[in-house]
Amino acid sequence: MSENQENSERKPTIVEVIILLVLFLAIAFSFTGIFDLSIQLALFIALFLVIILGLRLGYQYNDLQEALKNGIFNGLEAVLILIAVGALIGTWIAGGIVPSIIYYGLEFIHPSIFLLATVILCAITSLATGTSWGTAGTAGIAMVGVGEGLGIPLPMVVGAVLSGAYFGDKLSPLSDSTVLTASITKVNIVEHIKSLLYVSVPALIISGTAFTIAGFTYTANNVDLSRVDSIMTAIDGIFNINWIMLMPALAVILLLAMKKPAVPTIAFGALLGAVWAAVFQNMDFISALNTAYDGFSLQSGNEFMDELLNRGGITGMVGSVMVIILGLGFGGLLNYIGALQVLVESFTNFIKNTGRLSVSTLMTGFLSNIFGCAMYVSLILTPKIMEKNYDRLKVDRRILSRNTEVGGTLTSGMVPWSDNGIFMAAMFGVPVLQYLPYMWLNFAAIILVIIYGYTNKFIWYTEQDSESTQTT
């Protein structure tokens, strides 16, 4: 790029950014809510909206295309994990692993405490493995099957799964997002996790209590135990149910807990599922292996069982992969032309105390998920955009790292076109806007961050007398 070309470039104005984002939201919501068109098509069109604005700002097309490719490249690990999890679900159903977990869950978990048990199980799994995605694809998919068997609304079950999965993910030193946030904010990983405890533990108690009440309230009159017995009988008639079936799940959790790379670990789990299908379910190995690609297919004559178990496979993730690729490219373009920075910088003068600082950080993380379409975009951009405000108010960087996690990670699954939203919706077959009202831990954490900010509770400063600098 020549020097004259560099000098001709400019940042977008706040009006240009708002027009762009309004157009994007209008296209996204009208395509999905009115015209029944795919979000992939909306994102594809949005790419060209950003490119047109970039050309207007003086950028060269080749540079914009490079920014698009870089945005996609930076998030390709998420695509690989999604593909691996799709393969794992297909073979784990064929191998009787998921059916066995569902069977034992129906046998041993009392319906009234099922939602609480789901939160706790997913929290432990995520804490041990450091991955909310891995938890969703293993313990989560099994608990959703148990919930369906009990007749509990699927969006509520997904909300319990995500509450536990995100809790453990944020407090695990094995979590890549936790390590990334600590690194970018220049906070020691242990101090970062200790800071998060002040938000995550109360949020877990609040959400756990809410799910317990919901469990007793819902199951008191709605669970048909005869239906549960019939489902268990059907599963036992189709699959060989045995405690040995749980070994691949334990192996994957153990490997992830040992901090082995996620993609090969999950792929190894998928291979174990195919082996288990051949050895224990009397399935031809080639057919079992094919479930990793095409998913598991069952025609049992039982409509509920077929709907419950016919899922998984790499092909079932293609739509989600396309959304993530297009979304990452969209976020890369927005970041390159400085659109998100301009948007956030426009309300810098609003930040005069820790309450407004916390709200602004949460909004920055959320907006980065909406317009960056990926959690990692949010976790990278939010500290870079907000760190000067924390330093100006002499607020310790541990608060920046904590608020970045809550605003970036915990809101990602709330956005239908973000990497987390797409992954979870595809995993459980529940649209984001349906499970969103039940993400109780996430909402509780957001509310706690705002309360701490405005009450100055659990807020630390770089100087002891800095509280006197706060204004209202």
PAKOLMI-280604 format. One record per atom (N, C-alpha, C): residue in one letter; x negated, y negated, z. Coordinates in steps of 0.2 Angstrom, whole numbers, plus 2048, in hexadecimal, padded with zeros to 3 digits. Each point is the difference from the previous one (the first is absolute). Layout:
<pts>
AXYZ...
</pts>
This chain:
<pts>
M7FC806800M8047FA800M7FC7FA800S8017FB7FCS7FC7FA7FFS8017FB806E7FC7FB801E8017FC805E8067FB7FFN8017FF7F9N8067FB7FFN806804801Q8008077FFQ806804802Q802800807E7FA801804E801800807E8037F9803N7FD7FB7FDN8037F9802N8077FF7FES8028037FBS8077FF7FES805804804E7FE805804E805803804E8027FC806R806802803R8027FC806R805805804K8017FE806K804804804K8077FF7FEP805804801P8077FF7FFP8037FB805T8047FC7FET8047FC805T805804804I8027FD806I805804804I8068017FCV8027FB7FCV8068017FCV8008057FBE7FA8017FDE7FF8057FBE800807803V7FD800806V800807804V807802802I8047FB802I807801803I8048037FAI7FF7FC7FAI8048027FAI7FE8077FEL7FA802800L7FE8077FEL802805805L8007FF806L802805805L808800800V8037FB7FFV8088007FFV8028047FAL7FC7FF7FBL8028047F9L7FF807802F7FA802803F7FE807801F806803805L8027FD805L805802805L8078017FCA8017FB7FCA8078017FCA8008067FBI7FA8017FDI7FF8067FBI801806804A7FC800806A800807804A806802802F8047FB804F806801803F8068017FBS8007FD7FAS8058017FBS7FF8067FCF7FA8027FFF7FF8067FDF802806804T7FE800806T802806805T807800802G8027FA802G8077FF803G8067FF7FCI7FF7FD7FAI8057FE7FBI8008057FAF7FB8007FCF7FF8037FAF7FE808800D7FF802806D7FE807801D7FA8027FBL7FB7FB800L7FA8017FCL7FA801805S7FB8037FES7FA802804S7FC7FA803I7FE801806I7FB7FB803I7FA8007FCQ7FE8067FDQ7FA8007FCQ8007FB7FAL8067FF7FDL8017FC7FAL7FF7F9803A8037FE806A8007FA802A7F97FD802L7FC805802L7F97FE802L7FC8007F9F8018037FBF7FD8007FAF8017F97FDI8067FD800I8027FA7FEI7FC7FA804A800802807A7FD7FB804A7F97FF7FFL7FC8057FDL7F97FF7FFL7FF7FB7FBF8058007FBF7FF7FB7FAF8027F9803L8057FF805L8017FA803L7FA7FD803V7FC804803V7FA7FD804V7FB7FF7FAI7FF8047FBI7FB7FE7FBI8027FA7FCI8067FF7FFI8027F97FDI7FF7FA804L801801807L7FE7FB804L7F87FF800G7FD805801G7F88007FFG7FE7FD7FAL8038017FBL7FD7FD7F9L8027F8801R8067FE803R8017F9801R7FB7FD804L7FE804805L7FB7FD805L7F97FF7FDG7FF8037FAG7F97FF7FDG7FC807800Y803805803Y7FC806800Y8008047F9Q7FB8037FEQ7FF8047FAQ804807801Y8038027FAY804806801Y7FC806802N7FA8017FDN7FB805802N7FF800808D7FF7FA803D7FF800807D806802804L8067FE7FDL806802804L8018087FFQ7FE8037FAQ801807800Q7FB804804E7FA7FD801E7FB803804E802800808A8047FA802A8027FF806A806806802L8048017FAL805805801L7FD807801K7FB8017FCK7FD807801K7FC801806N7FD7FA803N7FD801806N805801806G8067FD7FFG805801805G802807801I8018037FAI8028077FFI7FA804803F7FA7FF7FEF7FB804802F7FF800808N8017FA803N7FF800807N805804804G8068027FDG805804803G8018077FEL7FB8027FCL8018077FDL800806805E7FC7FF806E801805805E807801802A8047FB800A807801802A8038057FBV7FF7FF7FAV8038047FAV7FD807801L7FA801801L7FD807801L804804806I8017FC805I803803806I8078027FFL8037FB7FCL8078027FEL8018067FCI7FB8017FBI8008067FCI7FF806804A7FB7FF805A7FE806804A806802804V8037FB803V806802805V8068037FCG8017FE7FAG8058037FCG7FF8077FEA7F98027FFA7FE8077FFA801804806L7FE7FD806L801803807L807802801I8057FB7FFI807802802I8028057FCG7FF8007F9G8028067FCG7FE807802T7F9800802T7FE807802T802802807W8007FB804W802801807W807803801I8057FD7FCI806803800I8008077FDA7FD8017FAA7FF8077FDA7FD805805G7FB7FD804G7FC805805G804801806G8067FD801G804801806G7FE7FC806I7FB7FB7FFI7FD7FC805I8067FB803V8027FC7FBV8057FB802V807804802P8028057FDP806804802P7FF802807S7FA803802S7FF803807S8007FA805I7FD7FA7FEI8017FB805I8077FD801I8048007FBI8077FE800I803806804Y7FF8067FFY803805804Y7FF800807Y7FA7FF802Y7FE800807Y8027F9803G8007FB7FCG8037FA803G807800802L8048037FBL807801802L801805806E7FC805801E801805805E7FE7FD807F7FB7FC800F7FD7FD807F8027F9802I8017FC7FBI8017F9802I8087FE801H8017FE805H8077FF802H8027FA7FCP8068007FDP8027FA7FBP8007F9804S802800806S8007FA803S7F97FC801I7FB804800I7F97FD801I7FC8017F9F8048027FBF7FC8017FAF7FD7F97FDL8037FB800L7FD7FA7FEL7FA7FE804L801800807L7FA7FF804L7FA8047FFA8028077FFA7FB8057FEA7FC7FE7FAT8047FE7FBT7FD7FE7F9T7FB7FA801V8027FB804V7FB7FB801V7FA802803I800804806I7FB803803I7FB8047FCL8038057FDL7FC8047FBL7FD7FD7FBC8037FB7FDC7FD7FC7FAC7FA7FC803A8017FD806A7FC7FC803A7F9803802I801807803I7FA804801I7FC8027FAT8048027FBT7FD8027FAT7FC7FA7FCS8037FA800S7FD7FB7FDS7FA7FD804L801801807L7FA7FE804L7FA8047FFA8018077FFA7FB8057FFA7FD7FF7F9T8047FF7FBT7FE8007FAT7FE7F97FDG8027FB803G7FF7F97FDG8037FE7FAT8068047FET8037FE7FAT807801800S8047FA7FFS807800800S8038047FAW7FC7FF7FAW8028047FAW800808801G7FA802803G7FF807801G805803805T8027FB805T805802805T8078017FDA8027FB7FCA8068007FCA8018067FCG7FA8027FDG8008067FBG800807803T7FE800807T800806803T805801806A7FF7FD805A805800806A8067FD7FEG8007FA7FCG8067FC7FFG8048047FBI7FE8037FBI8048037FBI804806804A7FD803804A803806804A8057FD805M7FF7FB803M8057FD805M8067FD7FCV7FF7FE7FAV8057FE7FCV8058067FEG7FD8057FFG8038067FFG804803806V7FD7FF806V804802806V8067FB801G7FF7FA7FFG8057FB801G8068017FBE7FE8027FAE8068017FBE803807802G7FD804803G803806803G8057FF806L7FE7FB804L8047FE805L8067FB7FEG7FF7FE7FAG8067FB7FEG7FF7F9802I7FA7FE802I7FE7F9802I7FF7FC7FAP8027FA800P7FF7FC7F9P7F98007FFL7FE8017F9L7FA8007FEL7FC7FA801P8037FA7FEP7FC7FA802P7FE7FF807M804802805M7FE800807M7FA804801V8008067FDV7FB805802V7F97FD7FDV8017FD7FAV7FA7FD7FCV7FD7FA805G8047FC803G7FE7FB804G7FD803806A802805803A7FC803806A7F98037FDV8008037FAV7FA8027FEV7FB7FB7FFL8027FA7FDL7FC7FB7FEL7FE7FC807S804800805S7FE7FD806S7FA803803G801807800G7FA804803G7FA7FF7FCA8018017F9A7FA8007FCA7FC7FA800Y8037FA800Y7FD7FA800Y7FD7FE807F803803805F7FD7FF807F7F9803800G8008077FFG7FA803800G7FB7FE7FBD8027FE7FAD7FB7FD7FBD7FC7FA803K8047FB803K7FD7FA802K7FB801806L801805804L7FC801806L7FA8057FFS8008037FAS7FB8057FFS7FA7FD7FDP7FA802803P7FA7FD7FDP7FE8047F9L8048057FFL7FF8037F9L8047FD7FAS8047FB802S8047FD7FBS7FC7FB7FCD8018017F9D7FC7FC7FCD8027F9800S8077FF801S8027F9800S7FE7FC807T800804805T7FE7FE806T7F87FE800V7FC8047FDV7F97FE800V7FF7FA7FBL8048007FAL7FF7FB7FCL8027F9803T806800804T8027F9803T7FA7FE805A7FE805804A7FB7FE805A7FA7FD7FCS7FE8037FBS7FA7FE7FCS8017F97FDI8057FF7FDI8017FA7FDI8017FA805T803801805T8017FB806T7FA7FF804K7FB8057FFK7F9800804K802801807V804805802V802802806V7FD808801N7FD801806N7FF807801N806804800I7FF8067FDI8068057FFI803802807V7FC801805V803801807V8047FB802E7FD7FA800E8047FA802E8067FE7FCH8008027FAH8067FF7FCH805804802I7FF807801I805804802I8027FF807K7FC7FD805K8027FE807K8057FB7FFS7FF7FB7FCS8047FA7FFS8078037FDL8008047FCL8068037FDL804804805L7FD802805L804804805L8057FC804Y7FF7F9800Y8047FC803Y8077FF7FCV7FF8017FAV8068007FCV8038077FES7FC8047FFS8028077FDS804804806V7FD800806V803804805V8077FE802P8007F9802P8077FE801P8058017FAA7FE7FF7FAA8048017FAA802808800L7FB804802L802807800L805802805I8007FD806I804801806I8077FE7FEI8007FA7FDI8077FD7FEI8038047FAS7FC8027FBS8038047FBS802807802G7FC803804G801806803G807800804T8017FB804T806800804T8067FF7FBA7FF7FC7FBA8067FF7FBA8018067FCF7FB8047FEF8028067FDF803805804T7FE800807T803805805T8077FE800I8027FA801I8077FE801I8048027FAA7FD7FE7FAA8038027F9A801807800G7FB804802G801808800G806802804F8007FE806F806802804F8067FE7FET8007F97FDT8077FE7FET8028037FAY7FC8017FBY8028037FAY801808800T7FC804804T801807800T805802804A8037FC805A805802804A8068027FDN8027FD7FAN8068027FDN7FF8027F8N7FA8007FEN7FF8017F9N7FC8067FEV7FC803804V7FC8067FEV804806801D8008047FAD8048067FFD7FB806801L800803806L7FB805802L8018067FBS8068017FES8018067FCS7FD7FF7F9R7FF7FA7FER7FD7FE7FAR7F8801801V7FE7FE805V7F9801802V7FE8087FFD804804803D7FF807800D8008037F9S8057FD7FCS8008037F9S7FA7FE7FCI7FD7FA801I7FA7FD7FDI7FA805802M800801806M7FA804802M8018077FDT806803800T8018077FDT7FE7FF7F8A8027FB7FDA7FE7FF7F9A7F98007FFI7FC7FC804I7F97FF7FFI7FD807802D802804805D7FD806801D8018057FBG8067FF7FCG8018057FBG7FC7FF7FAI7FE7F97FFI7FC7FF7FAI7F8800801F7FE7FE806F7F9800801F7FE805806N7FA802800N7FD804805N7FE7FB806I8047FF805I7FE7FB805I7FC804806N7FA7FC801N7FC803805N7FB7FA802W7FD801806W7FC7FB803W7FA7FF7FCI7FE8057FCI7FA8007FCI8017FB7FAM8067FF7FFM8027FB7FAM7FD7F9802L7FF7FE807L7FE7FA802L7F97FF800M7FC8057FEM7F97FF800M7FD7FB7FBP8038007FAP7FD7FA7FBP8027F9803A8057FF803A8027FA803A7FB7FE805L7FE805804L7FB7FE806L7F97FF7FDA7FF8047FAA7F97FF7FDA7FF7F97FDV8057FE7FDV8007F97FDV8007FB806I804800805I7FF7FB805I7F9800804L7FE806801L7F9801803L7FB7FD7FBL8008017FAL7FB7FD7FBL8007F8800L8077FE800L8007F9800L7FE7FC806A801804806A7FE7FE807A7F8800800M7FD8047FCM7F9800800M7FD7FB7FBK8057FC7FEK7FE7FA7FBK7FD8037F9K8038057FEK7FE8027F9K8047FC7FBP7FD7FF7FAP8047FC7FBP8078027FFA8057FC7FFA807801800A8028047FAV7FD7FE7FAV8028037F9V7FE807800P7FA802801P7FE807800P803804805T8017FD806T803804806T8088027FEI8037FB7FDI8078017FFI8018057FAA7FB7FF7FBA8008057FAA7FE807803F7FC801804F7FE806803F806803804G8047FC803G806802803G8058037FBA8017FC7FAA8048037FBA7FE8067FDL7F9802800L7FE8067FEL802806805L7FF7FE806L802805805L808801800G8047FB7FEG8078027FFG8018057FAA7FC7FF7FBA8018057FAA7FE807802V7FB800804V7FD807803V805803804W8037FC805W805802804W8068037FDA8027FC7FAA8068027FCA7FF8077FDA7FA8017FEA7FE8077FDA800805805V7FD7FF805V7FE805805V806802805F8047FB802F805801805F8077FF7FDQ8017FD7FAQ8077FF7FDQ8018047FAN7FB8047FEN8018057FBN8017FC7F9M7FC7FB7FFM8017FB7FAM7FA8017FCD8018017FAD7FA8007FBD7FB7FA801F7FA801801F7FB7FB801F8007FA7FBI8018027FAI8007FB7FAI8067FB801S806804802S8067FC801S8007FC806A7FD802805A7FF7FD806A7FB7F97FFL7FB8027FCL7FB7FA7FFL8047FB7FCN8058027FBN8037FB7FCN8057FB804T802803806T8047FB804T7FC7FA802A7FA800800A7FC7FA802A8017FB7FBY8018027F9Y8017FB7FBY8087FF7FFD8048057FFD8077FF7FFD804800806G7FE801806G804800806G803807801F804801805F803806802F8078007FDS8028057FDS8078017FDS803806803L8067FF803L804805803L8088007FDQ8028057FEQ8078017FEQ803805804S8027FF807S802805804S808800800G8037FC7FDG808800801G8027FC806N7FC7FE804N8017FC806N7FE7F87FEE8057FC7FFE7FE7F97FDE7FC7FC805F802801807F7FC7FC804F7F8803801M7FF8067FFM7FA803801M7FC7FE7F9D8038007FBD7FD7FE7F9D7FE7F9801E8047FC802E7FE7F8801E7FB7FF805L800804805L7FB7FF805L7F98027FEL7FF8057FCL7FA8037FFL7FD7FF7F9N8047FE7FBN7FE7FF7F9N7FD7F9800R7FA800801R7FC7F9800R7F8802800G7FD7FA800G7F88017FFG7FE8007F9G7F9801800G7FD8017F9G7FD7F97FEI7FB8007FCI7FD7FA7FDI8047FD7FCT8048037FCT8057FD7FBT8057FC804G802802806G8057FC804G7FD7F9802M7FA7FF800M7FD7FA802M7FE7FB7FBV8018027F9V7FE7FC7FBV8037F9800G807800802G8037F9800G7FD7FC805S7FE803806S7FD7FC806S7F97FE7FEV7FC8047FCV7FA7FE7FEV8007FA7FBM8058007FCM8007FB7FBM8027F9804V804800805V8027FA804V7F97FE803I7FC804803I7FA7FE804I7FB7FD7FBI7FF8037FAI7FC7FE7FBI8027F97FEL8067FF7FEL8027F97FEL8007FB806G802803806G8007FB805G7F97FE802L7FB804800L7F97FE801L7FE7FB7FBG8028027FAG7FD7FB7FBG8047F9801F806800802F8037FA801F7FD7FC806G7FE804805G7FD7FC806G7F97FE7FEG7FD8047FCG7F97FE7FEG8007F97FCL8057FF7FCL8017FA7FCL8027FA804L804801805L8027FB804L7FA7FE804N7FC804803N7FB7FF804N7FA7FC7FCY7FF8027F9Y7FB7FD7FCY8027F97FFI8067FE7FEI8027F97FFI8017FC806G800803806G8007FC806G8077FF802A8058037FEA8077FF801A802800807L7FE806803L802801807L7FC7FB805Q7FA7FF7FEQ7FC7FB804Q8047F9800V8027FE7FBV8047FA7FFV806800804L804805800L806801803L7FF7FF808V7FB804802V7FF800808V7FD7F9802E7FB7FD7FCE7FD7FA802E8057FA800S8068017FDS8057FB800S8037FF807F800805804F8027FF807F7FB800805T7FA7FE7FET7FB800805T8017FB806N8037FA7FEN8017FA805N806803805F8038057FEF805802805F7FD804806I7FA8027FFI7FD804805I7FD7FC805K8037FF806K7FE7FB805K7FF804807N803806800N7FF804807N8008077FET7FF804805T7FF8087FFT8078037FEG8057FD802G8078037FDG8007FF7F9R7FF7FA7FDR8007FF7F9R7FB8037FCL7FA801804L7FB8047FDL8018077FFS804803805S8028077FFS8058017FBV8057FB7FFV8058017FBV7FD7FF7F9S7FC7FB800S7FC7FF7F9S7FC8067FET7FD804805T7FC8067FET8058057FEL805801803L8058057FEL8037FF7FAM8027FA7FEM8027FE7FAM7FB8017FAT7FA7FE801T7FB8017FBT7FF8077FFG800805805G8008077FFG8068027FCF8067FE802F8068027FCF8007FE7F9L7FE7FA7FFL8007FD7F9L7FB8037FCS7FA802803S7FB8047FCS8038077FEN804803804N8038067FEN8057FF7FBI8047FB800I8057FF7FBI7FD7FE7F9F7FB7FC800F7FD7FE7FAF7FA8037FEG7FD803805G7FA8047FFG8018077FFC806803802C8028067FFC7FC806803A7FC7FE804A7FC805803A7FD7FE807M800805805M7FE7FF807M7F97FD800Y7FC8037FCY7F97FE800Y7FF7F97FEV8047FE7FBV7FF7F97FEV8027FB805S805802804S8027FC806S7FB800805L7FD806802L7FB800805L7F97FC7FEI7FF8007FAI7FA7FC7FEI8017F97FFL8067FE7FDL8027F97FFL8017FC807T804803804T8037FD806T7FA7FD805P7FB804801P7FB7FD805P7FC7FB7FCK7FF8007F9K7FC7FB7FDK8047FA800I8068007FFI8047FA800I8017FD806M801804806M8027FD806M7FA7FF805E7FA8037FFE7FB800805E7FE7F9802K8007FB7FBK7FE7F9802K8057FD805N806802800N8057FD805N7FF803807Y7FE806800Y7FF803806Y7F97FD803D7FB7FF7FCD7FA7FD803D8027F9802R8047FC7FCR8027F9802R803800806L804804802L804800806L7FC804806K7FA8037FEK7FC804805K803806802V8048037FCV804806802V7FB8067FED7FF805805D7FC8057FED8018047FAR7FB8037FDR8028047FAR803806801R800803806R804806802R8087FE7FEI8027FA801I8077FF7FFI8017FF7F9L7FB7FE7FCL8018007F9L8008077FDS7FC804802S8008077FES807804802R8027FE806R807804802R8057FD7FCN8017F97FFN8057FE7FCN8008027F9T7FA8007FDT7FF8037F9T8038077FFE7FF804805E802807800E808800800V8037FC805V807800800V8037FD7FAG7FD7FA7FEG8037FD7FAG7FF8037F9G7FA804800G7FE8037FAG8028087FFT7FE804805T802807800T807801802L8037FD805L806802802L8067FD7FCT7FF7FC7FBT8057FD7FCT7FF8037F9S7FB8047FFS7FF8027F9S8058057FEG802805805G8068047FEG8067FD7FFM8017FA802M8067FC7FFM8027FE7F9V7FA7FF7FCV8017FE7F9V8018057FBP8058007FDP8028067FBP7FB8017FBW7FC7FB7FEW7FB8017FAW7F9800803S7FF800807S7F9800802S7FE808800D7F9801801D7FE807800D803804805N8007FD806N803804806N8088017FFG8037FB7FDG8088017FFG8018057FBI7FC8007FAI8018057FBI7FE807802F7FB800804F7FE807802F805803805M8037FC805M804803805M8078017FCA8027FC7FCA8078017FCA7FF8067FCA7FB8017FDA7FF8067FBA7FF807805M7FD7FF805M7FF806805M806803802F8057FB803F806802803F8068007FCG7FF7FD7FAG8067FF7FCG8057FB803V7FE7FC804V8047FB803V7FE7F97FEP8047FB7FCP7FE7FA7FEP7FE7FC806V7FB7FB7FFV7FD7FC806V8067FC803L8047FD7FDL8057FC803L805804804Q8008077FFQ804804805Q7FD802806Y7F9801800Y7FD802806Y7FD7FA804L8007FA7FCL7FD7FA803L8047FE807P806801801P8037FE806P7FE804806Y7FD8067FFY7FE804805Y7F9800802M7FC7FC7FDM7F97FF801M7FF7FC807W803803805W8007FD807W7FA7FE803L7FB8057FFL7F97FE803L7FD7FA7FDN8018007F9N7FD7FA7FCN8037FA802F807800800F8037F9802F7FE7FE807A800805805A7FE7FF807A7F97FD800A7FB8027FCA7F97FE800A8007F87FEI8047FF7FBI8007F97FDI8037FB805I806802803I8037FC805I7FB7FF806L7FC805802L7FC7FF806L7FA7FB7FEV7FD8017FAV7FB7FB7FEV8037F9800I8067FF7FEI8027F9800I8017FE807I803804804I8017FE808I7F97FF803Y7FB8047FFY7FA7FF803Y7FD7F97FDG8017FE7FAG7FD7FA7FDG8037FA804Y807800800Y8037FA803Y800800808T7FF806803T7FF7FF807T7F9800803N7FB8017FBN7F9800801N7FE806805K8048067FFK7FE806804K7FC8047FBF7FB803804F7FB8057FCF7FD7FC7FAI7FF7FA801I7FC7FC7FBI7F97FE803W7FB8017FCW7F97FF803W7FD7FB7FCY7FC7FC803Y7FC7FA7FDY7F9801800T7FD7FC7FBT7F8800800T7FD7FC805E8047FB803E7FE7FC805E8067FF806Q7FE800806Q804801805Q8057FA801D7FE7FA7FED8047FA800D8047FF7FAS8008047FBS8037FF7FAS808800800E803802806E807800801E8027F8800S7FC7FC802S8027F9800S8007FD7F9T7FD8037FBT8017FE7F9T8068017FDQ804805803Q8078027FDQ8057FA800T8037FF7FBT8067FB800T8068037FET8057FD801T8078037FFT8037FC7FA
</pts>
